[in-house]
């Protein structure tokens, strides 16, 4: 999920996430949502945590961008 930079801070990401979680809760076959976010994205990690996601693990130096390594933070939310 990504919100255009100049539209961030208006609750769009939260609304999209709320809609996705509600959709998943109404599907009998979906028990858990999982996501991966880069460790430097504190804003997104905060949003996911506020929506009920928990950190389940860290993948060390998972990606390299512009010569810099970043960890992947794995998060999950049980919807059933």
C-alpha positions as a Markdown table, in Angstrom:
| # | Residue | x | y | z |
|---|---|---|---|---|
| 1 | Unk | 0.0 | 0.0 | 0.0 |
| 2 | Unk | 1.3 | 3.4 | -0.8 |
| 3 | Unk | -0.2 | 6.9 | -0.6 |
| 4 | Unk | 1.1 | 9.6 | -2.9 |
| 5 | Unk | 3.6 | 11.8 | -1.0 |
| 6 | Unk | 1.6 | 15.0 | -1.3 |
| 7 | Unk | -1.6 | 13.4 | 0.0 |
| 8 | Unk | 0.0 | 11.8 | 3.1 |
| 9 | Unk | -1.2 | 12.9 | 6.5 |
| 10 | Unk | -4.9 | 13.1 | 5.6 |
| 11 | Unk | -6.0 | 9.7 | 6.9 |
| 12 | Unk | -6.0 | 8.1 | 3.5 |
| 13 | Unk | -3.7 | 5.2 | 4.5 |
| 14 | Unk | -5.6 | 4.6 | 7.7 |
| 15 | Unk | -8.9 | 4.4 | 5.8 |
| 16 | Unk | -7.5 | 2.1 | 3.1 |
| 17 | Unk | -6.1 | -0.2 | 5.9 |
| 18 | Unk | -9.4 | -0.1 | 7.8 |
| 19 | Unk | -11.3 | -1.1 | 4.6 |
| 20 | Unk | -8.9 | -3.9 | 3.9 |
| 21 | Unk | -9.1 | -5.3 | 7.4 |
| 22 | Unk | -12.9 | -5.1 | 7.4 |
| 23 | Unk | -13.0 | -6.9 | 4.0 |
| 24 | Unk | -10.7 | -9.7 | 5.4 |
| 25 | Unk | -12.8 | -10.1 | 8.5 |
| 26 | Unk | -15.9 | -10.8 | 6.3 |
| 27 | Unk | -14.1 | -13.6 | 4.4 |
| 28 | Unk | -14.4 | -16.9 | 6.3 |
| 29 | Unk | -11.3 | -18.4 | 4.7 |
| 30 | Unk | -9.0 | -15.5 | 5.9 |
| 31 | Unk | -7.7 | -15.9 | 9.4 |
| 32 | Unk | -4.6 | -13.7 | 9.4 |
| 33 | Unk | -3.2 | -10.7 | 7.5 |
| 34 | Unk | 0.6 | -10.4 | 7.1 |
| 35 | Unk | 2.7 | -7.6 | 5.8 |
| 36 | Unk | 6.4 | -6.6 | 5.5 |
| 37 | Unk | 7.6 | -3.0 | 5.9 |
| 38 | Unk | 11.1 | -1.6 | 5.9 |
| 39 | Unk | 12.5 | -0.7 | 9.3 |
| 40 | Unk | 13.1 | 2.9 | 8.4 |
| 41 | Unk | 9.4 | 3.5 | 7.7 |
| 42 | Unk | 8.5 | 4.5 | 11.3 |
| 43 | Unk | 5.3 | 6.2 | 10.2 |
| 44 | Unk | 3.9 | 3.1 | 8.5 |
| 45 | Unk | 5.0 | 0.8 | 11.4 |
| 46 | Unk | 3.1 | 3.2 | 13.7 |
| 47 | Unk | 0.0 | 3.1 | 11.5 |
| 48 | Unk | 0.0 | -0.7 | 11.3 |
| 49 | Unk | 0.5 | -1.0 | 15.1 |
| 50 | Unk | -2.5 | 1.4 | 15.7 |
| 51 | Unk | -4.6 | -0.9 | 13.4 |
| 52 | Unk | -3.8 | -3.9 | 15.5 |
| 53 | Unk | -0.8 | -5.5 | 13.7 |
| 54 | Unk | 2.0 | -6.9 | 15.9 |
| 55 | Unk | 5.7 | -7.2 | 15.0 |
| 56 | Unk | 6.4 | -10.9 | 14.5 |
| 57 | Unk | 10.0 | -10.8 | 13.4 |
| 58 | Unk | 12.8 | -8.9 | 11.7 |
| 59 | Unk | 14.7 | -9.9 | 8.6 |
| 60 | Unk | 18.2 | -8.3 | 8.9 |
| 61 | Unk | 19.7 | -6.4 | 6.0 |
| 62 | Unk | 16.9 | -7.7 | 3.7 |
| 63 | Unk | 17.1 | -5.0 | 1.1 |
| 64 | Unk | 19.8 | -2.6 | -0.2 |
| 65 | Unk | 18.8 | 0.8 | -1.6 |
| 66 | Unk | 21.3 | 3.3 | -2.8 |
| 67 | Unk | 24.1 | 1.5 | -1.0 |
| 68 | Unk | 22.2 | 1.4 | 2.3 |
| 69 | Unk | 20.8 | -1.8 | 3.9 |
| 70 | Unk | 17.4 | -1.9 | 5.6 |
| 71 | Unk | 15.7 | -4.6 | 7.6 |
| 72 | Unk | 12.3 | -6.0 | 6.9 |
| 73 | Unk | 9.8 | -5.9 | 9.7 |
| 74 | Unk | 7.3 | -8.7 | 9.5 |
| 75 | Unk | 3.9 | -7.9 | 11.0 |
| 76 | Unk | 0.7 | -9.8 | 11.4 |
| 77 | Unk | -2.9 | -9.4 | 12.5 |
| 78 | Unk | -5.3 | -12.2 | 13.3 |
| 79 | Unk | -8.8 | -11.3 | 12.0 |
| 80 | Unk | -10.5 | -14.5 | 13.3 |
